[in-house]
Amino acid sequence: MSASIDEKEKAPARLTVEQVARRLNCSVESVYILTKRRLLKPLGHPSANCTRYYARCYIERLEVDEAWLARMSDVLVEFKWNKNHGKADES
């Protein structure tokens, strides 16, 4: 039990795109797609060329939400299908 407490104390409150991708078991590109489709919400109002950070507590809630994970999978499959079939992104 103390190991999990120690891990939480060491984990940062703000996660980078790479850390979010690792936690959600997807690519960095997928995190950008999910953010563009508004399934993920970065902290603050980052401009297009800024580093985006995500709240750890927010990502932890999404990790256990089965309905959200299903929506995430559907969005990513749809994006890849459109990309493979030469269709424009419909955001």
Secondary structure as the mmCIF struct_conf table of DSSP 4:
data_model
#
loop_
_struct_conf.conf_type_id
_struct_conf.id
_struct_conf.beg_label_comp_id
_struct_conf.beg_label_asym_id
_struct_conf.beg_label_seq_id
_struct_conf.end_label_comp_id
_struct_conf.end_label_asym_id
_struct_conf.end_label_seq_id
HELX_RH_AL_P HELX_RH_AL_P1 SER A 2 LYS A 10
BEND BEND1 ALA A 11 ALA A 11
BEND BEND2 ALA A 13 ALA A 13
STRN STRN1 ARG A 14 LEU A 15
HELX_RH_AL_P HELX_RH_AL_P2 VAL A 17 LEU A 24
TURN_TY1_P TURN_TY1_P1 ASN A 25 ASN A 25
BEND BEND3 CYS A 26 CYS A 26
HELX_RH_AL_P HELX_RH_AL_P3 VAL A 28 LYS A 36
TURN_TY1_P TURN_TY1_P2 ARG A 37 ARG A 38
BEND BEND4 LEU A 39 LEU A 40
BEND BEND5 LEU A 43 GLY A 44
TURN_TY1_P TURN_TY1_P3 ALA A 48 ASN A 49
BEND BEND6 CYS A 50 CYS A 50
HELX_LH_PP_P HELX_LH_PP_P1 THR A 51 ARG A 52
STRN STRN2 TYR A 54 ALA A 55
HELX_RH_AL_P HELX_RH_AL_P4 ARG A 56 GLU A 63
TURN_TY1_P TURN_TY1_P4 VAL A 64 VAL A 64
HELX_RH_AL_P HELX_RH_AL_P5 GLU A 66 ASN A 84
TURN_TY1_P TURN_TY1_P5 HIS A 85 GLY A 86
HELX_LH_PP_P HELX_LH_PP_P2 LYS A 87 ASP A 89
#
